[in-house]
Amino acid sequence: MTPEGVHTLTFEFEFGGRELTVHPAAVETDHGVVLLDVGLPGATDQLGDALAEAGLSLADVSMVLLTHHDGDHAAGLTELEGETPLIVATHEDEAPYVDGRRHPVKTDSDDERYPPATVDLELTGGETFHTAAGPMWVVETPGHSPGHVSLYFPDHRFLVAGDAVTNDNEGPDAFGGPKPHFTPEMDVAVESVGRLAELDVETTHCYHGGTADADTDRIATIYDELRT
């Protein structure tokens, strides 16, 4: 179950000659809305519509917390910054890729990258944000990218996993691990799945595929399958 004060979103884009559907989340706090990932350019209009359905607005967004720097998560950031003042937070190992000091790891160095954005808050893992849904823990889950993080709401056993696990895989059960083709350090990513399996989870929200009734036991099963 999605906690009250947490809004799971669905954005659709044309990307690489195909339609891409992604699922950021918006979290209410006493200091405004924290947006967990942004999406591609063009996300701002979709975000405005989605927030309006929840009785919120773009002006309520005070922070973007990026799970990682991949373009489908972060490329719409500068567009959103043009609409409302933002604090941008991400893990310290992701910050150089977001702010332009380094080229995105999954993009060829000769390819054009998305516009860099200033990172205001560099996370190290273990931080707690106070939200309308209770504490939100920052959990380090590297491997899919150098400093990938997931967010965990212990009061509701609710996990926002970013790309650490996915829910759009082929087969009878869509829920599975990170996609190997897009995961440079798969061994590290597998251990991150194991770290998630140590949490008391009832529901998992994935950026790719949306929300799944995937609990701790299901995550642990995925971990066991990946490491064999």
Backbone as ProteinMPNN parsed JSONL, in Angstrom:
{"seq_chain_A": "MTPEGVHTLTFEFEFGGRELTVHPAAVETDHGVVLLDVGLPGATDQLGDALAEAGLSLADVSMVLLTHHDGDHAAGLTELEGETPLIVATHEDEAPYVDGRRHPVKTDSDDERYPPATVDLELTGGETFHTAAGPMWVVETPGHSPGHVSLYFPDHRFLVAGDAVTNDNEGPDAFGGPKPHFTPEMDVAVESVGRLAELDVETTHCYHGGTADADTDRIATIYDELRT", "coords_chain_A": {"N_chain_A": [[0.841, -1.188, 0.0], [0.514, 2.229, -0.806], [1.808, 4.832, 1.11], [-0.077, 7.394, 2.839], [0.39, 10.672, 1.771], [2.457, 10.113, 0.125], [2.932, 10.084, -3.288], [2.657, 8.223, -6.098], [3.759, 8.459, -9.423], [3.124, 8.638, -12.976], [4.83, 8.98, -15.894], [5.097, 9.595, -19.373], [7.137, 9.252, -22.222], [8.683, 9.971, -25.422], [11.408, 8.197, -26.398], [14.479, 7.409, -27.651], [13.353, 6.407, -30.008], [11.212, 4.952, -29.127], [8.376, 4.398, -26.934], [8.567, 5.404, -23.61], [7.796, 4.621, -20.351], [7.773, 5.856, -17.108], [8.134, 6.002, -13.498], [8.207, 8.225, -11.271], [8.149, 9.57, -7.868], [6.319, 11.554, -5.512], [6.698, 13.217, -2.484], [5.143, 14.399, 0.346], [6.049, 16.946, 2.655], [6.593, 18.956, 5.635], [7.941, 21.07, 4.662], [7.467, 21.39, 2.014], [7.117, 19.666, -1.171], [8.937, 16.744, -1.851], [10.436, 15.571, -4.648], [11.027, 12.489, -6.014], [13.181, 11.691, -8.247], [13.016, 12.892, -11.668], [12.625, 12.573, -14.472], [12.576, 12.765, -18.086], [13.251, 15.593, -20.354], [10.375, 17.592, -20.702], [8.935, 16.602, -18.685], [7.96, 18.394, -16.827], [5.411, 19.534, -17.416], [3.808, 17.242, -17.237], [4.239, 16.612, -14.581], [3.107, 18.827, -13.3], [0.377, 18.432, -13.904], [-0.063, 15.956, -12.625], [0.477, 16.558, -9.938], [-1.554, 18.408, -9.479], [-3.801, 16.791, -9.46], [-3.502, 15.659, -7.006], [-4.025, 17.729, -5.376], [-1.963, 19.517, -5.184], [0.808, 21.616, -6.324], [3.218, 22.767, -8.809], [4.643, 24.778, -7.558], [4.781, 23.883, -4.998], [6.836, 22.077, -4.904], [9.829, 21.58, -3.392], [12.229, 20.269, -3.292], [14.288, 18.131, -5.236], [15.139, 14.839, -5.131], [17.429, 12.833, -6.41], [17.582, 9.486, -7.343], [19.624, 8.513, -8.876], [21.936, 9.42, -11.553], [21.211, 8.882, -14.216], [19.929, 9.716, -17.481], [17.15, 9.327, -17.947], [16.123, 9.72, -15.489], [17.065, 12.182, -14.603], [17.288, 14.146, -16.603], [15.302, 16.028, -17.045], [15.625, 17.929, -15.126], [16.768, 20.607, -15.156], [14.863, 21.942, -16.613], [12.67, 21.858, -14.869], [13.752, 23.374, -12.801], [13.598, 25.872, -13.917], [11.001, 26.53, -13.492], [10.367, 26.549, -10.774], [11.859, 27.334, -7.593], [14.428, 25.193, -6.38], [15.894, 22.737, -4.21], [18.471, 20.543, -4.901], [19.224, 17.226, -4.434], [21.428, 14.464, -4.15], [23.293, 11.374, -4.087], [26.709, 11.618, -2.987], [28.461, 10.35, -4.753], [27.121, 10.454, -7.102], [26.847, 13.095, -7.688], [28.963, 14.425, -9.262], [28.316, 13.656, -11.849], [25.826, 14.681, -12.279], [26.225, 17.45, -12.007], [27.988, 18.063, -14.043], [30.734, 17.763, -13.884], [31.676, 15.299, -14.538], [31.154, 13.026, -17.279], [28.062, 11.388, -17.976], [27.908, 7.965, -16.981], [26.881, 5.983, -18.643], [26.742, 6.99, -21.122], [28.202, 7.684, -24.226], [31.328, 9.347, -24.465], [31.501, 11.159, -26.52], [28.942, 11.83, -27.065], [26.146, 14.057, -26.764], [25.19, 15.366, -23.648], [22.62, 15.648, -21.076], [21.562, 18.898, -19.816], [23.74, 20.125, -17.311], [23.165, 20.374, -13.734], [23.112, 22.226, -10.69], [24.113, 20.662, -7.717], [22.846, 20.756, -4.569], [22.825, 19.417, -2.165], [24.707, 16.857, -1.001], [24.486, 13.486, -0.493], [25.325, 10.791, 1.747], [24.318, 8.389, 2.428], [22.201, 6.761, 4.772], [20.928, 8.97, 5.789], [18.025, 10.612, 7.187], [14.909, 11.777, 6.22], [12.235, 13.809, 7.247], [8.876, 13.274, 6.779], [5.432, 13.536, 5.581], [4.628, 10.953, 5.661], [5.991, 9.844, 7.7], [9.341, 8.897, 8.81], [11.784, 8.953, 6.173], [14.149, 6.957, 4.916], [17.442, 7.115, 3.578], [18.928, 4.801, 1.578], [21.842, 3.263, 0.635], [22.362, 1.924, -2.521], [24.278, 0.985, -4.599], [25.671, 0.157, -7.874], [23.924, -0.21, -10.134], [24.384, 2.35, -10.803], [27.098, 4.546, -9.798], [26.501, 5.784, -7.276], [23.888, 5.092, -6.6], [20.789, 5.396, -4.864], [18.167, 4.164, -2.734], [14.908, 4.708, -1.284], [13.347, 4.41, 1.849], [10.451, 3.823, 3.753], [9.941, 3.253, 6.873], [7.752, 3.183, 8.666], [5.649, 2.364, 7.15], [6.483, 0.225, 5.763], [7.349, 0.547, 3.17], [8.972, 0.781, 0.097], [10.857, 2.764, -2.06], [12.471, 2.053, -4.825], [13.963, 3.008, -6.962], [16.07, 2.162, -9.597], [17.135, -0.085, -8.539], [15.769, -2.435, -8.204], [13.354, -3.835, -10.49], [10.151, -3.62, -12.185], [9.1, -4.373, -14.612], [9.668, -6.588, -16.138], [9.917, -9.36, -18.465], [7.803, -12.277, -18.635], [6.012, -14.435, -16.282], [6.114, -13.183, -13.816], [6.611, -9.911, -13.244], [8.328, -8.597, -11.576], [11.693, -8.061, -10.693], [15.327, -8.152, -10.641], [17.881, -5.557, -11.09], [18.385, -4.318, -14.437], [20.645, -6.045, -16.377], [21.903, -5.087, -18.75], [21.929, -2.364, -18.454], [23.388, -1.919, -16.222], [26.335, -1.245, -14.976], [28.006, -2.318, -12.945], [27.305, -5.134, -12.059], [27.7, -7.103, -10.093], [28.01, -5.588, -7.774], [25.512, -4.377, -7.739], [23.87, -6.573, -7.289], [24.514, -7.2, -4.648], [23.433, -4.949, -3.515], [20.719, -5.44, -3.852], [20.534, -7.477, -2.009], [20.956, -5.944, 0.285], [18.592, -4.476, 0.351], [16.87, -6.564, 0.871], [17.237, -6.933, 3.536], [15.656, -5.135, 4.786], [12.44, -4.431, 6.269], [10.01, -4.948, 4.311], [6.935, -4.354, 2.678], [5.7, -3.401, 0.373], [6.884, -2.453, -2.839], [8.052, 0.171, -4.778], [8.92, 0.748, -8.054], [10.971, 2.487, -10.398], [10.845, 1.746, -13.022], [8.169, 0.212, -14.141], [6.545, 0.588, -11.944], [4.493, 0.235, -8.975], [4.745, -2.65, -6.93], [3.474, -5.601, -5.352], [5.627, -6.564, -3.708], [7.416, -7.995, -1.302], [9.662, -8.297, 1.549], [10.432, -11.024, 1.487], [10.115, -11.631, -1.218], [11.987, -9.927, -2.4], [14.28, -11.008, -1.262], [14.25, -13.513, -2.47], [14.741, -12.81, -5.143], [17.317, -11.818, -4.803], [18.693, -14.178, -4.034], [18.395, -15.642, -6.403], [19.837, -14.085, -8.192], [22.471, -14.233, -7.306], [23.259, -16.812, -7.633]], "CA_chain_A": [[0.0, 0.0, 0.0], [1.251, 3.489, -0.851], [1.467, 5.622, 2.296], [-0.678, 8.711, 2.672], [1.437, 11.684, 1.665], [3.365, 9.691, -0.948], [2.172, 10.002, -4.538], [3.387, 7.592, -7.194], [3.424, 9.17, -10.649], [3.394, 7.946, -14.239], [5.185, 9.885, -16.978], [5.34, 8.915, -20.648], [8.025, 10.013, -23.096], [9.294, 9.37, -26.596], [12.819, 8.093, -26.029], [15.21, 6.429, -28.449], [12.481, 5.8, -31.003], [10.178, 4.125, -28.503], [7.692, 5.028, -25.822], [9.125, 5.048, -22.316], [6.954, 4.968, -19.205], [8.547, 5.84, -15.867], [7.282, 6.212, -12.325], [8.758, 8.965, -10.129], [7.244, 9.691, -6.726], [6.312, 12.846, -4.841], [6.525, 12.988, -1.053], [4.789, 15.614, 1.06], [6.709, 17.246, 3.923], [6.22, 20.271, 6.174], [8.731, 22.087, 3.961], [7.192, 21.279, 0.59], [7.117, 18.344, -1.786], [10.197, 16.179, -2.321], [10.227, 14.762, -5.847], [12.017, 11.429, -6.156], [13.487, 11.609, -9.676], [12.324, 13.902, -12.465], [12.259, 12.137, -15.804], [13.188, 13.402, -19.239], [12.66, 16.877, -20.71], [8.944, 17.462, -20.944], [8.298, 16.059, -17.482], [7.383, 19.431, -15.978], [3.972, 19.633, -17.66], [3.167, 16.051, -16.685], [4.312, 16.731, -13.135], [2.102, 19.795, -12.883], [-0.946, 17.79, -13.968], [-0.146, 14.911, -11.608], [0.378, 17.191, -8.633], [-2.876, 19.032, -9.368], [-4.752, 15.747, -9.091], [-3.311, 15.405, -5.579], [-4.268, 18.972, -4.662], [-0.677, 20.188, -5.031], [1.218, 22.359, -7.514], [4.659, 22.838, -9.019], [5.213, 25.692, -6.572], [4.963, 23.149, -3.746], [8.035, 21.243, -4.983], [10.956, 22.287, -2.795], [13.449, 19.483, -3.442], [14.368, 16.92, -6.058], [16.124, 13.877, -4.665], [17.691, 11.905, -7.506], [18.132, 8.181, -6.972], [20.901, 8.445, -9.588], [22.092, 10.47, -12.557], [20.823, 8.494, -15.576], [19.128, 10.752, -18.123], [15.709, 9.144, -17.818], [15.776, 10.162, -14.141], [17.575, 13.504, -14.246], [17.453, 15.092, -17.717], [14.303, 17.088, -16.98], [15.831, 18.71, -13.91], [16.956, 22.043, -15.398], [13.56, 22.468, -17.042], [11.875, 22.07, -13.655], [14.363, 24.488, -12.07], [13.126, 27.105, -14.525], [9.618, 26.768, -13.097], [10.221, 26.734, -9.33], [13.134, 27.184, -6.887], [14.617, 23.816, -5.941], [17.104, 22.136, -3.68], [18.754, 19.276, -5.59], [19.989, 16.312, -3.59], [21.76, 13.152, -4.676], [24.452, 10.821, -3.398], [27.957, 12.296, -3.339], [29.089, 9.687, -5.891], [26.342, 10.81, -8.289], [26.879, 14.545, -7.897], [29.787, 14.898, -10.376], [27.667, 13.37, -13.129], [24.681, 15.591, -12.384], [26.626, 18.858, -12.149], [28.78, 18.243, -15.244], [32.166, 17.514, -13.715], [31.944, 14.05, -15.234], [30.157, 12.651, -18.268], [27.275, 10.245, -17.503], [28.682, 6.742, -17.165], [26.308, 5.109, -19.674], [26.679, 7.777, -22.35], [29.503, 7.815, -24.868], [31.921, 10.65, -24.171], [31.289, 12.047, -27.658], [27.518, 12.133, -27.167], [25.66, 15.205, -25.988], [24.562, 14.996, -22.387], [21.593, 16.584, -20.621], [22.165, 20.085, -19.189], [24.112, 19.943, -15.898], [22.427, 21.127, -12.72], [23.819, 22.345, -9.425], [23.697, 19.791, -6.619], [22.906, 21.538, -3.334], [22.965, 18.554, -0.997], [25.315, 15.584, -1.343], [24.136, 12.483, 0.507], [26.303, 9.715, 1.944], [23.596, 7.195, 2.852], [21.876, 6.754, 6.183], [20.174, 10.159, 6.18], [16.587, 10.489, 7.401], [14.079, 12.94, 5.933], [10.956, 13.75, 7.944], [7.838, 13.465, 5.772], [4.064, 13.283, 6.025], [4.497, 9.505, 5.812], [6.972, 9.415, 8.69], [10.73, 8.987, 8.341], [12.2, 8.393, 4.887], [15.567, 6.657, 5.033], [18.259, 6.993, 2.375], [19.624, 3.513, 1.602], [22.789, 3.149, -0.469], [22.163, 0.734, -3.361], [25.085, 1.198, -5.804], [25.839, -0.924, -8.844], [23.276, 0.291, -11.348], [25.214, 3.538, -11.008], [28.064, 4.564, -8.69], [25.96, 6.177, -5.986], [22.44, 4.89, -6.585], [20.152, 5.243, -3.562], [16.746, 3.876, -2.623], [14.286, 5.402, -0.163], [12.552, 3.448, 2.608], [9.534, 4.392, 4.733], [9.784, 2.128, 7.796], [6.442, 3.146, 9.309], [4.677, 1.773, 6.227], [7.151, -0.889, 5.1], [7.227, 0.944, 1.765], [10.28, 1.006, -0.498], [11.016, 3.358, -3.391], [13.729, 1.366, -5.147], [14.658, 3.513, -8.15], [16.353, 1.078, -10.547], [17.816, -1.181, -7.843], [14.961, -3.553, -8.691], [12.47, -3.382, -11.568], [8.843, -4.276, -12.202], [8.608, -4.412, -15.994], [10.376, -7.672, -16.807], [9.092, -10.317, -19.191], [7.539, -13.511, -17.916], [4.817, -14.425, -15.441], [6.301, -12.254, -12.701], [7.346, -8.767, -13.794], [9.27, -8.067, -10.59], [13.004, -8.7, -10.773], [16.491, -7.36, -10.279], [18.273, -4.505, -12.028], [18.598, -4.811, -15.794], [22.101, -6.167, -16.565], [22.404, -4.291, -19.872], [22.06, -0.971, -18.019], [23.988, -1.95, -14.886], [27.77, -1.463, -15.212], [28.623, -3.13, -11.893], [26.206, -6.021, -11.688], [28.002, -7.774, -8.82], [27.702, -4.63, -6.711], [24.062, -4.198, -7.742], [23.269, -7.755, -6.655], [24.664, -7.034, -3.206], [22.479, -3.922, -3.12], [19.435, -6.133, -3.698], [20.639, -8.126, -0.715], [20.785, -4.928, 1.329], [17.158, -4.196, 0.41], [16.219, -7.737, 1.472], [17.393, -6.839, 4.988], [14.631, -4.222, 5.276], [11.104, -5.003, 6.466], [9.272, -4.353, 3.189], [5.661, -4.943, 2.269], [5.394, -2.922, -0.974], [8.047, -1.869, -3.5], [7.765, 1.015, -5.937], [10.046, 0.764, -8.987], [10.899, 3.538, -11.416], [10.419, 1.063, -14.244], [7.13, -0.774, -13.862], [5.635, 1.067, -10.916], [4.374, -0.383, -7.658], [4.569, -4.1, -6.913], [3.284, -6.259, -4.053], [6.888, -7.286, -3.546], [7.826, -7.797, 0.078], [11.027, -8.698, 1.887], [10.693, -12.39, 1.015], [10.252, -11.615, -2.68], [13.281, -9.317, -2.694], [15.293, -11.993, -0.89], [14.252, -14.542, -3.515], [15.45, -12.222, -6.285], [18.733, -11.788, -4.421], [19.22, -15.544, -4.115], [18.445, -16.042, -7.812], [20.871, -13.319, -8.878], [23.825, -14.565, -6.876], [23.588, -18.22, -7.94]], "C_chain_A": [[0.882, 1.245, 0.0], [0.853, 4.347, 0.333], [0.764, 6.928, 1.934], [0.424, 9.758, 2.708], [2.519, 11.326, 0.669], [2.529, 9.473, -2.201], [3.053, 9.367, -5.61], [2.847, 8.141, -8.508], [3.739, 8.303, -11.861], [3.634, 8.989, -15.318], [5.474, 9.067, -18.229], [6.125, 9.828, -21.567], [8.3, 9.225, -24.373], [10.802, 9.373, -26.357], [13.473, 7.009, -26.865], [14.337, 5.708, -29.461], [11.407, 4.895, -30.427], [9.497, 4.913, -27.395], [8.262, 4.497, -24.513], [8.18, 5.535, -21.226], [7.776, 4.825, -17.941], [7.649, 6.275, -14.72], [8.055, 6.904, -11.199], [7.772, 8.918, -8.953], [7.384, 11.085, -6.139], [5.926, 12.634, -3.386], [6.245, 14.323, -0.365], [5.587, 15.731, 2.361], [6.21, 18.602, 4.415], [6.925, 21.398, 5.443], [8.542, 22.01, 2.446], [7.277, 19.844, 0.122], [8.526, 17.959, -2.206], [9.879, 15.259, -3.496], [11.363, 13.759, -5.969], [12.167, 11.105, -7.63], [12.551, 12.505, -10.478], [11.789, 13.34, -13.776], [13.008, 12.924, -16.863], [12.639, 14.802, -19.465], [11.213, 16.696, -21.156], [8.196, 16.955, -19.728], [7.553, 17.125, -16.694], [5.877, 19.555, -16.173], [3.234, 18.442, -17.069], [3.155, 16.105, -15.16], [3.249, 17.701, -12.617], [0.713, 19.193, -12.866], [-1.112, 16.754, -12.858], [-0.277, 15.506, -10.207], [-0.988, 17.831, -8.426], [-3.928, 18.008, -8.963], [-4.668, 15.412, -7.61], [-3.552, 16.653, -4.738], [-3.012, 19.766, -4.401], [-0.341, 20.933, -6.315], [2.728, 22.314, -7.651], [5.332, 23.733, -7.982], [5.443, 25.012, -5.227], [6.242, 22.312, -3.737], [9.227, 22.047, -4.48], [12.281, 21.57, -2.992], [13.242, 18.396, -4.476], [15.475, 16.063, -5.475], [16.277, 12.83, -5.764], [18.217, 10.582, -6.958], [19.469, 7.953, -7.659], [20.842, 9.352, -10.803], [21.67, 10.087, -13.966], [19.835, 9.504, -16.162], [17.639, 10.579, -17.973], [15.207, 9.495, -16.419], [16.056, 11.643, -13.921], [17.542, 14.536, -15.363], [16.436, 16.217, -17.711], [14.508, 18.056, -15.834], [15.943, 20.206, -14.182], [15.664, 22.694, -15.886], [12.684, 22.765, -15.833], [12.43, 23.227, -12.84], [13.924, 25.839, -12.635], [11.716, 27.479, -14.106], [9.466, 27.081, -11.611], [11.576, 26.581, -8.649], [13.248, 25.793, -6.272], [15.908, 23.655, -5.162], [17.274, 20.808, -4.395], [19.66, 18.442, -4.705], [20.249, 15.017, -4.353], [22.977, 12.645, -3.908], [25.731, 11.507, -3.884], [28.661, 11.65, -4.532], [28.328, 9.911, -7.194], [26.517, 12.275, -8.668], [27.755, 14.984, -9.069], [29.16, 14.657, -11.748], [26.467, 14.282, -13.352], [25.148, 16.998, -12.69], [27.613, 19.101, -13.293], [30.268, 18.043, -15.085], [32.598, 16.234, -14.412], [30.821, 13.766, -16.22], [29.376, 11.448, -17.737], [27.913, 8.918, -17.9], [28.153, 5.857, -18.296], [26.128, 5.822, -21.006], [28.071, 7.903, -22.93], [30.033, 9.234, -24.684], [31.743, 11.648, -25.305], [29.827, 12.47, -27.8], [27.156, 13.338, -26.311], [24.949, 14.703, -24.742], [23.436, 15.982, -22.062], [22.248, 17.772, -19.897], [22.516, 19.812, -17.728], [23.264, 20.814, -14.976], [23.246, 21.164, -11.436], [23.249, 21.373, -8.405], [23.916, 20.563, -5.32], [23.211, 20.692, -2.111], [23.505, 17.204, -1.449], [25.103, 14.597, -0.185], [25.244, 11.433, 0.614], [25.641, 8.396, 2.297], [23.376, 7.225, 4.348], [21.122, 7.986, 6.66], [18.686, 9.819, 6.383], [15.921, 11.82, 7.082], [12.736, 12.751, 6.639], [9.842, 14.152, 6.968], [6.46, 13.252, 6.386], [3.79, 11.802, 6.23], [5.482, 8.962, 6.848], [8.376, 9.504, 8.132], [10.924, 8.338, 6.978], [13.708, 8.215, 4.948], [16.228, 6.597, 3.665], [19.107, 5.73, 2.512], [20.555, 3.445, 0.396], [22.568, 1.828, -1.215], [22.953, 0.87, -4.663], [25.131, -0.044, -6.688], [25.203, -0.562, -10.161], [23.925, 1.589, -11.781], [26.07, 3.693, -9.753], [27.466, 4.867, -7.327], [24.451, 6.055, -5.898], [21.933, 4.763, -5.149], [18.689, 4.841, -3.747], [16.219, 4.58, -1.38], [13.293, 4.461, 0.511], [11.745, 4.167, 3.682], [9.206, 3.308, 5.761], [8.406, 2.045, 8.443], [5.397, 2.443, 8.458], [5.253, 0.583, 5.466], [7.125, -0.69, 3.576], [8.599, 1.333, 1.246], [10.14, 1.664, -1.863], [12.408, 2.963, -3.857], [14.505, 1.981, -6.288], [14.813, 2.398, -9.164], [17.097, -0.081, -9.878], [17.096, -2.502, -8.063], [13.968, -2.982, -9.691], [11.184, -4.195, -11.563], [8.251, -4.314, -13.601], [9.315, -5.493, -16.798], [9.405, -8.615, -17.507], [8.879, -11.563, -18.348], [6.35, -13.366, -16.992], [4.908, -13.483, -14.264], [7.181, -11.109, -13.179], [8.439, -8.283, -12.855], [10.591, -8.815, -10.659], [14.111, -7.737, -10.405], [16.77, -6.248, -11.266], [18.579, -5.105, -13.398], [20.099, -4.857, -16.087], [22.661, -5.258, -17.651], [22.659, -2.845, -19.467], [22.745, -0.855, -16.655], [25.476, -2.258, -15.009], [28.442, -2.38, -14.195], [27.569, -4.075, -11.315], [26.472, -6.719, -10.357], [27.665, -6.862, -7.64], [26.198, -4.433, -6.599], [23.351, -5.37, -7.083], [23.372, -7.636, -5.139], [23.733, -5.934, -2.686], [21.073, -4.503, -2.984], [19.416, -6.869, -2.36], [20.452, -7.155, 0.439], [19.304, -4.574, 1.466], [16.4, -5.34, 1.07], [16.363, -7.752, 2.987], [16.362, -5.902, 5.61], [13.304, -4.959, 5.441], [10.155, -4.34, 5.473], [7.97, -5.114, 2.948], [5.351, -4.631, 0.807], [6.621, -2.223, -1.539], [7.609, -1.067, -4.715], [9.025, 1.133, -6.781], [9.859, 1.872, -10.006], [10.439, 2.963, -12.751], [9.441, -0.047, -13.873], [6.181, -0.39, -12.759], [5.605, 0.197, -9.667], [4.062, -1.867, -7.76], [4.295, -4.563, -5.482], [4.476, -7.167, -3.81], [7.434, -6.984, -2.166], [9.256, -8.275, 0.292], [11.357, -10.081, 1.341], [10.896, -12.424, -0.488], [11.589, -10.997, -3.074], [14.405, -10.291, -2.371], [15.388, -13.108, -1.918], [14.996, -14.055, -4.749], [16.947, -12.199, -6.004], [19.357, -13.167, -4.543], [19.357, -15.997, -5.561], [19.593, -15.338, -8.532], [22.28, -13.77, -8.503], [24.188, -16.021, -7.11], [24.137, -18.359, -9.339]], "O_chain_A": [[1.877, 1.307, 0.721], [-0.338, 4.572, 0.546], [0.985, 7.491, 0.861], [1.29, 9.727, 3.582], [3.404, 12.135, 0.392], [1.531, 8.753, -2.17], [4.084, 9.928, -5.981], [1.636, 8.272, -8.688], [4.521, 7.356, -11.778], [2.75, 9.789, -15.624], [6.033, 7.973, -18.147], [5.83, 11.018, -21.685], [8.173, 8.001, -24.413], [11.4, 10.427, -26.14], [13.085, 5.842, -26.807], [14.553, 4.529, -29.742], [10.76, 4.151, -31.164], [9.982, 5.963, -26.973], [8.418, 3.289, -24.335], [7.811, 6.709, -21.184], [8.407, 3.792, -17.72], [6.569, 6.83, -14.921], [8.512, 6.239, -10.27], [6.707, 8.306, -9.041], [8.434, 11.718, -6.254], [4.945, 11.952, -3.089], [7.029, 15.265, -0.486], [5.778, 14.747, 3.076], [5.494, 19.307, 3.704], [6.547, 22.561, 5.586], [9.371, 22.514, 1.687], [7.482, 18.925, 0.914], [9.229, 18.747, -2.839], [9.141, 14.285, -3.349], [12.532, 14.143, -6.022], [11.383, 10.341, -8.194], [11.45, 12.835, -10.039], [10.644, 13.595, -14.149], [13.953, 13.654, -16.566], [11.652, 15.176, -18.831], [10.882, 15.765, -21.89], [6.967, 16.883, -19.734], [6.612, 16.807, -15.967], [5.139, 19.67, -15.195], [2.168, 18.597, -16.472], [2.184, 15.696, -14.524], [2.578, 17.429, -11.622], [-0.05, 19.412, -11.925], [-2.165, 16.677, -12.225], [-1.053, 15.013, -9.389], [-1.524, 17.802, -7.318], [-4.846, 18.325, -8.206], [-5.639, 14.938, -7.02], [-3.316, 16.645, -3.53], [-2.982, 20.601, -3.497], [-1.104, 20.894, -7.28], [3.435, 21.884, -6.74], [6.464, 23.473, -7.576], [6.214, 25.507, -4.406], [6.687, 21.882, -2.673], [9.592, 23.066, -5.066], [13.342, 22.182, -2.874], [12.162, 17.815, -4.581], [16.615, 16.51, -5.342], [15.366, 12.041, -6.014], [19.184, 10.561, -6.197], [20.348, 7.287, -7.112], [19.817, 9.983, -11.06], [21.77, 10.928, -14.859], [19.013, 10.074, -15.444], [16.914, 11.569, -17.88], [13.999, 9.558, -16.191], [15.363, 12.294, -13.139], [17.752, 15.718, -15.091], [16.677, 17.264, -18.313], [13.66, 18.914, -15.589], [15.283, 21.0, -13.512], [15.407, 23.863, -15.6], [12.029, 23.806, -15.778], [11.664, 23.985, -12.247], [13.884, 26.834, -11.912], [11.276, 28.607, -14.33], [8.543, 27.797, -11.222], [12.381, 25.763, -9.093], [12.283, 25.275, -5.709], [16.893, 24.347, -5.419], [16.327, 20.027, -4.489], [20.725, 18.89, -4.28], [19.398, 14.54, -5.103], [23.612, 13.397, -3.169], [25.825, 11.924, -5.039], [29.387, 12.332, -5.254], [28.833, 9.593, -8.27], [26.355, 12.648, -9.83], [27.331, 15.856, -9.827], [29.45, 15.381, -12.7], [26.136, 14.614, -14.491], [24.557, 17.68, -13.527], [28.037, 20.238, -13.496], [31.005, 18.144, -16.065], [33.749, 16.102, -14.828], [29.686, 14.203, -16.03], [29.966, 10.569, -17.107], [28.399, 8.765, -19.021], [28.908, 5.059, -18.852], [25.448, 5.325, -21.904], [29.021, 8.199, -22.206], [29.274, 10.202, -24.74], [31.824, 12.857, -25.083], [29.516, 13.374, -28.576], [27.773, 13.602, -25.279], [24.198, 13.729, -24.79], [23.318, 17.028, -22.7], [23.376, 17.653, -19.417], [21.675, 19.315, -16.979], [22.725, 21.843, -15.382], [23.988, 20.228, -11.139], [22.031, 21.275, -8.25], [25.036, 20.971, -5.012], [23.784, 21.179, -1.136], [22.839, 16.485, -2.194], [25.499, 14.858, 0.952], [26.005, 11.224, -0.331], [26.326, 7.385, 2.451], [24.245, 7.656, 5.107], [20.716, 8.045, 7.82], [18.173, 8.856, 5.814], [16.314, 12.863, 7.604], [12.171, 11.657, 6.627], [9.872, 15.244, 6.402], [6.329, 12.847, 7.542], [2.825, 11.435, 6.901], [5.771, 7.766, 6.871], [8.588, 10.122, 7.089], [10.315, 7.314, 6.667], [14.457, 9.19, 5.023], [15.645, 6.089, 2.707], [19.904, 5.603, 3.442], [20.102, 3.557, -0.743], [22.585, 0.754, -0.613], [22.353, 0.87, -5.737], [24.695, -1.129, -6.304], [25.861, -0.6, -11.201], [24.006, 1.893, -12.971], [25.8, 3.042, -8.744], [27.874, 4.277, -6.327], [23.805, 6.832, -5.195], [22.561, 4.107, -4.317], [18.066, 5.134, -4.768], [16.996, 5.0, -0.522], [12.498, 3.799, -0.156], [12.267, 5.001, 4.42], [8.285, 2.521, 5.545], [7.933, 0.948, 8.74], [4.379, 1.979, 8.973], [4.577, 0.002, 4.617], [6.909, -1.63, 2.812], [9.309, 2.119, 1.874], [9.398, 1.184, -2.72], [13.407, 3.473, -3.35], [15.614, 1.531, -6.575], [13.835, 1.76, -9.554], [17.628, -0.957, -10.561], [17.723, -3.56, -8.104], [13.762, -1.769, -9.735], [11.125, -5.297, -11.019], [7.03, -4.29, -13.76], [9.535, -5.337, -17.999], [8.22, -8.659, -17.178], [9.673, -11.869, -17.459], [5.743, -12.298, -16.919], [3.883, -13.026, -13.759], [8.357, -11.307, -13.483], [9.381, -7.624, -13.293], [10.618, -10.046, -10.681], [13.856, -6.637, -9.915], [15.982, -6.017, -12.182], [18.984, -6.263, -13.5], [20.763, -3.821, -16.049], [23.757, -4.717, -17.507], [23.503, -2.172, -20.059], [22.683, 0.194, -16.013], [25.847, -3.425, -15.134], [29.347, -3.138, -14.545], [27.022, -3.844, -10.237], [25.544, -6.905, -9.569], [27.108, -7.308, -6.637], [25.664, -4.333, -5.495], [22.345, -5.185, -6.398], [22.416, -7.942, -4.426], [23.294, -5.989, -1.537], [20.319, -4.103, -2.096], [18.401, -6.881, -1.664], [19.855, -7.504, 1.458], [18.814, -4.392, 2.581], [15.4, -5.113, 1.751], [15.671, -8.517, 3.659], [16.209, -5.877, 6.831], [13.083, -5.996, 4.815], [9.568, -3.298, 5.764], [7.921, -6.343, 3.008], [4.813, -5.47, 0.086], [7.316, -1.495, -0.829], [6.883, -1.567, -5.575], [10.07, 1.563, -6.293], [8.74, 2.163, -10.428], [9.73, 3.621, -13.512], [9.83, -1.098, -13.363], [5.107, -0.979, -12.641], [6.576, -0.489, -9.35], [3.232, -2.29, -8.565], [4.815, -3.992, -4.524], [4.339, -8.387, -3.719], [7.863, -5.865, -1.886], [9.964, -8.613, -0.656], [12.44, -10.291, 0.793], [11.75, -13.159, -0.985], [12.254, -11.492, -3.984], [15.376, -10.39, -3.121], [16.48, -13.596, -2.209], [15.788, -14.793, -5.335], [17.751, -12.525, -6.877], [20.445, -13.305, -5.103], [20.331, -16.664, -5.911], [20.247, -15.933, -9.389], [23.19, -13.687, -9.328], [25.312, -16.428, -6.816], [24.466, -19.465, -9.766]]}, "name": "protein", "num_of_chains": 1, "seq": "MTPEGVHTLTFEFEFGGRELTVHPAAVETDHGVVLLDVGLPGATDQLGDALAEAGLSLADVSMVLLTHHDGDHAAGLTELEGETPLIVATHEDEAPYVDGRRHPVKTDSDDERYPPATVDLELTGGETFHTAAGPMWVVETPGHSPGHVSLYFPDHRFLVAGDAVTNDNEGPDAFGGPKPHFTPEMDVAVESVGRLAELDVETTHCYHGGTADADTDRIATIYDELRT"}
